[in-house]
Amino acid sequence: MRVTAEGVSKVIGPTTLLAPVSLVVESTGCAVVRGVNGSGKTTLLRILAGLTEPTTGTATISVDGRASIPVDERDRTTRAAVAALLGAPTAYRDLTLADHLTLIDASWGRDSDTCPDRVDAGLDLLEIGHLEARFPHELSSGQSQLFRLALTLFRPSRLLILDEPEQRLDTGKRAMLGRLLRERAGSGTTIIMASHDPALTEAVADQVIDLVPAENE
């Protein structure tokens, strides 16, 4: 998986949300996007996830050395390759944490006989296996963030896009997250994430992209 952005920007009316930026992130690499609030970190991630169309420039992905294609969430290749945590994912009040992962498992056509093992492993990965029978509204703020990460990491993907995944996590859980992301990168996943945490950035980043806020009147 190779991700390329060439001069992507986002302008709405008189306001520039993201000044033009270019980047290349190779397979097994982890790029951390930094910048003050309003510099366009989330906008850039949404463009790279195919959720927002850039005003200028192009964002493309190349899978297994094939020709680059525009990233677009409506495209089957993008949906199969990209897992993104950009804001709170959809959660259902009447489904437990285990139920949510089971639903994801079924939606990707995995073997139903081995689903419980995968669900247990997916929750244990984020150290929330003991909460499997809880409902999302019964979780603390930090537990909710771990659950959102579990939902994102559980689905198959070649590219992870994460917007401040460390938010609401304590120091120990942030260290755990850093280890998990390095392991995912080492196993072939490309990662692009925004973060304000210097320690997490130091732990995972192969490259750092610093955004500068656009000069709006």
N, C-alpha and C positions, 0 to 999 in steps of 0.2 A: 504494500500500500504506500503510495506516494501522493502527497497533498501539495498542490501548488496554488498560490494566489498571486496574481499579477495586477498590481495597481488597483485593488478593490477599494471602493469607497461607498459611503451611503449618505445621500443628501435628501432631506425632505423639506420642500419649500425653501425657506431662507436658511435652514439649519443644517449644518454638516454634522452628522452623528459619528462618522468615521472618516478621517482623512485618508488619502490613498496609502495603502500598505501592500508590500509584496513579501512573500515567504515561500520556502520550500521545506517540507518536513518529510524525511525518508522513513521507510519501514523500520520498525523497532526504535524509532526516535521519539523523544518527548520534548515538546516545545511548550514553554510557559510564557503566556502573554501577561505583561504587567502594564500598569498605568494608573493614573489617578482616576477617581470617579468622573465619568463623563468623557473619557478618552476613547471610548468605543470598543472596549473589550468584548462585551456581550454581543454587540452588533457584528463584530468580526467573527465570533464563534458561530453566530446564527448564519452568516454567509457561508462559512466553511461546512456547516451541517446541511446546507441546502434549504434552510428555512426562510431565508431572506435573500432577495435578489439584489445584487450590488448595483449601484447607480453607474459606476464605471468599473472597468476591469473584469477579470474572469477568475473563478475558483474551480479547479478541476481535481479529479482523483484518477490515479492509475493503479489498477489492481493486477498483481502478478505480471508486471511488465507490459501489459496491454496498453493500447492507445489511451491517452487521457480523455476523460469525458467530463462535461460540466456537472458539478455536484448539484443535485436537485432531489429533494425528498420525495417528489412524485415519481421518480425513476426507480425501477426495481433494483438496479445495481447499487444505488445510493442507500436504499432502505436495507439491503442485505449487508452492506459494509459498515454503516455508521450507527453507533449508539451514542446518544447525546443526553447530557444532564444540563438542561438550560431552563432553570426555574423548576417548580414542583411538578413532577409527572402526575398523570392521572391516578388517583387512588380511590377505591370504592369502600364506602363506610361499612358495608355488610360482608366484606371479604377479609379474612385474616392475612397476615404477612405471608404465610405459607400458601394461601389460596392465590395471592397475587403472582407469586413466582410460578405456581402451577399453571396459571392462565397463560403466562408468557411461554412456558415450556410447550404447552399445547399449540399455541399459535405458530410456533416454529416447527411443528410436526415431529417433535422428538418422541422417542419410545415411551409410551405411557407406563410400561411396567417398571422402568427405572427412574421415572419422574421423581418419586419421593426421595431417592438418594441424591439426585441433583439439587432438589429444593433444599434439603438439609445442608448440603455442602455450600450452596449459594448464600444461605443465611449465616452459617458458621464462618464463612469467609470474612464477613463484616462483624463477627462476634455478637450476633443478635439471634443465634439459634434458639436461645431460651425464650425468645419473644414470639415464636412462630405462631402461637394461637392468639396473639393480640390482634386488635384491630388498629388501623392507622391512627385513629383519633385518640387512642389510649397511650400513645408514645410521647415521650419527652421530646424537646426540641432536638437534642443531640441524637436520640434514637431515630427520630424521623429522618434526619439527614443520612444516617447509616442505612436506613431502609431505602431511601431514594437511590443511594449508591448501589445497594444490592440489586434493585430493579434494573439499573443501567448496566452493571457489570454482568448480570445473569444472561442477558440476551447475547446471541452470537454477534461478533463484530470484528472488523479489521481496523477500525478507526474509532477511538474514544474521544469525544469532545465534552469537556467538563468545565462548567462555569463556577469557579470558587468552590470546589468540592470540599474544602476544609472548613467551610463556615459552620458554626455551631458545634464543632468538635473540640474536645479538650486536647491537651498536648499529647497524651498517650495515644488517642485515637488518630491524631494527625500523623504520628510516627507510623502507626499501623497502615494508614492509607498510603503513605509514601512507599512502604515496602511492597504493598500490593500493586501499585502502579509500576514500580520498577520491574516486578515479576511479569506483569502483563506486557510491558515493552520488550522484555527479554524473550518472551515467547512469540514475538512477532507482531504485536499490536502497535499501531501508531497512535500517539496520544498528543492532543493539543488541549491545553487547559489555561484558564485564567486563575491567577492566585495573587493574594496579598501577603502570603506567608513566606518570609525569607528562608526559614528552615525547610519547609516543604519544597520550595523551589530548588534549594541546594541539593536536596535528596533526589529529585527526579529529573531535573532539567538537563537535556543535552544542548539546548539552545534557548535563549531568552529573547523575546521580542518586546521591546519597550514602545508603547504607543504614546504619542503626543497629542493632547487635545487640539481639535480644530479651532481656529480663531473665528468665532461667530460674533456678529455684532450684537 
